[in-house]
Amino acid sequence: MEVLRHLKDFMKENKWQYIVGVIVLIIVDTLQLITPRIIGNVVDSIGSGTISNGQVLYYALLIMIIACFIAFFRYMWRIKIIGSSRVLEFWMRSKIFKHLEGLSKNFFNYRKTGDLMAHATNDIQAVRMAFGPGVIMLTDSIFLTIATIGVMSTSISPTLTLLALIPLPILAIIVTFLGQKIQKRYKLVQESFSNMSDRTQESFTGIRVIKSYVQEEEELLRFSNASEEYVFHNMKLVRIFGFMFPMIGFIAAISFLVALYIGGNMVIEGRISLGELVAFITYLGMLTWPMMAIGWVINVIQRGLASLKRINEILDAKPEVVDKKGVLPIENLNELAMHISIKNLSFKYPKSETYALRNINLDIKPGETLAIVGKTGSGKSTLASLFLRNYNIEEGEISIGGVNVEKIPIKTLRKATGYVPQEAFLFSTTISQNIAFSDPNLSFEKIENAAKTASVYDDIMSFPQKFQTIVGEKGVTLSGGQKQRVSISRALIKDPSILILDDCLSAVDTKTEEAILEHLQDVMKDRTSIIISHRISAIKNADEIIFMEDGEIVERGKHIELLRLGGRYSDLYKKQLLEEKLEEEV
Ligand SMILES: Nc1ncnc2c1ncn2[C@@H]1O[C@H](COP(=O)(O)OP(=O)(O)OP(=O)(O)O)[C@@H](O)[C@H]1O
């Protein structure tokens, strides 16, 4: 089956678990069929007075031994089938996670995190249900139904079987129909739950904004609405369950009624024995479950397949940026001269019609610092992301030491690049682990030095737990500037050949910014730095400054040269000087 293509390896590895599980399940079903027969025979023997006390005890013990075997085999199929479905859940989760990690940045631009989380939870769970309880229900509904009906009609009475079974297909139809309704309502319950959780999380994350805008009452109302909606959908689900179970009981009761009335008459007429009627009624009771299972299994498998299709879509997505044929075996970027050259580079984002970069030409010699300034949306971050090969370059080229970056393994390039993004993202672990993210085995001395270079050492030492301070929700909330500096330390500890600071000093005051840049000059003296900033004070010492507008370089040169030019850069500088002066006066 096409839809199972991504599960081939799992099926190969676990095929025997399922085969053994299903065989054991069939053994259990068969054993279950023996007990009513024994009870029937005992009843008949008691009726005719042809059985002794010892024989009754013997049959009772036999039933007990069968029950023990059934218990043991039930344990076995549970381990084999339900256990394998849990392994499948783990296996799929790891596969999806690994696959997502390998996809290019563009994939995540168009997918909501919530949707990906849903695939990782609800969809995987639905597939697990199909491969666990689904397999059991399918086996039971096929085997138990056929075998029980077979035994009832061949060994007791085909007419009675036919008449007593008439209501049971209605049971299967009702369970199928209501099962679909339950799925729909269950989905609504899940959606309203996720909506309520989102609301709660957002309220607590934004509590400062809520309080400062005195929106507590309104927020409470919004939360109550979400909570009420959750209760409303849950009640609808409860109602359907409330209807379904008595309905099942009612239909099963009609079957019993038919069996008792017609079967009772047959006993009176001597066409079947009393023991056979007792066995028949027990078999009938056993049939209720597979009849319900038929209804459930259709839904469980339908849902599982739909989820598997959604998961397949993710697993079929191919990373857009990969090492192409002819990539050179460069393990360390330092094997190349660090001369970066950009020629006629133009770039459009995938699915975008407009150019984010137009005809960029640059030359950055080893050890030099390139600074990029410009209005928001002018293409600064885009240029930085192309150094990291987050996207494929379609027009023009970037080369390092004369080698086109497409010929350098992506891993080598990214390992050698220290990238600090605009939004400082820290993991919810210790500061020390955040800084040593690229290599957990780095010495503490290196971690300290990286923190010193990024001027965050004193801040860290002022926390009670120092470098062991947990960052984020469960720990200390770092200020924006502290986060930015920890994230700079994380890039510096890599000892990068190229350092890219993407407007990552915006939350740091001018003095600290100067201190960081001074330290960086020492650390990066033989390496290349690219600094993107809105603040001219941060970049005025750069070897080359480019001013970007609408994806183009509109001015370029050193600070002094650009001031002399009297263009956009010089205007921006004057504006910022004025702002600084005003701030000082205030
Ligand atoms: N993933 C994306 N898909 C499509 N267009 C994008 C994407 N990211 C950015 N853009 C567009 O590309 C242009 C350049 O964006 P970029 O982020 O490079 O600007 P920037 O100069 O770094 O801005 P800022 O200073 O505000 O960070 C903008 O018009 C932006 O809307």
PDBQT file of the ligand as one rigid body, heavy atoms in Angstrom, charges set to zero:
ROOT
HETATM    1  N1  LIG A 601      11.010  34.309   4.317  1.00  0.00    +0.000 N 
HETATM    2  C1  LIG A 601      10.697  35.307   3.528  1.00  0.00    +0.000 A 
HETATM    3  N2  LIG A 601       9.891  35.106   2.473  1.00  0.00    +0.000 NA
HETATM    4  C2  LIG A 601       9.548  36.110   1.646  1.00  0.00    +0.000 A 
HETATM    5  N3  LIG A 601      10.008  37.372   1.778  1.00  0.00    +0.000 NA
HETATM    6  C3  LIG A 601      10.820  37.638   2.804  1.00  0.00    +0.000 A 
HETATM    7  C4  LIG A 601      11.203  36.625   3.744  1.00  0.00    +0.000 A 
HETATM    8  N4  LIG A 601      12.017  37.184   4.671  1.00  0.00    +0.000 NA
HETATM    9  C5  LIG A 601      12.142  38.484   4.326  1.00  0.00    +0.000 A 
HETATM   10  N5  LIG A 601      11.435  38.753   3.224  1.00  0.00    +0.000 N 
HETATM   11  C6  LIG A 601      11.323  40.060   2.516  1.00  0.00    +0.000 C 
HETATM   12  O1  LIG A 601      12.601  40.385   2.003  1.00  0.00    +0.000 OA
HETATM   13  C7  LIG A 601      12.875  41.767   2.166  1.00  0.00    +0.000 C 
HETATM   14  C8  LIG A 601      14.184  41.980   2.926  1.00  0.00    +0.000 C 
HETATM   15  O2  LIG A 601      13.996  41.516   4.261  1.00  0.00    +0.000 OA
HETATM   16  P1  LIG A 601      15.190  41.491   5.311  1.00  0.00    +0.000 P 
HETATM   17  O3  LIG A 601      14.706  40.774   6.499  1.00  0.00    +0.000 OA
HETATM   18  O4  LIG A 601      16.410  41.005   4.654  1.00  0.00    +0.000 OA
HETATM   19  O5  LIG A 601      15.337  43.031   5.651  1.00  0.00    +0.000 OA
HETATM   20  P2  LIG A 601      16.260  43.739   6.724  1.00  0.00    +0.000 P 
HETATM   21  O6  LIG A 601      16.975  44.837   6.006  1.00  0.00    +0.000 OA
HETATM   22  O7  LIG A 601      17.092  42.753   7.449  1.00  0.00    +0.000 OA
HETATM   23  O8  LIG A 601      15.157  44.363   7.680  1.00  0.00    +0.000 OA
HETATM   24  P3  LIG A 601      15.242  44.662   9.261  1.00  0.00    +0.000 P 
HETATM   25  O9  LIG A 601      16.230  45.742   9.442  1.00  0.00    +0.000 OA
HETATM   26  O10 LIG A 601      13.847  45.102   9.593  1.00  0.00    +0.000 OA
HETATM   27  O11 LIG A 601      15.613  43.385   9.895  1.00  0.00    +0.000 OA
HETATM   28  C9  LIG A 601      11.651  42.354   2.858  1.00  0.00    +0.000 C 
HETATM   29  O12 LIG A 601      10.850  42.935   1.876  1.00  0.00    +0.000 OA
HETATM   30  C10 LIG A 601      10.960  41.171   3.480  1.00  0.00    +0.000 C 
HETATM   31  O13 LIG A 601       9.586  41.357   3.529  1.00  0.00    +0.000 OA
ENDROOT
TORSDOF 0
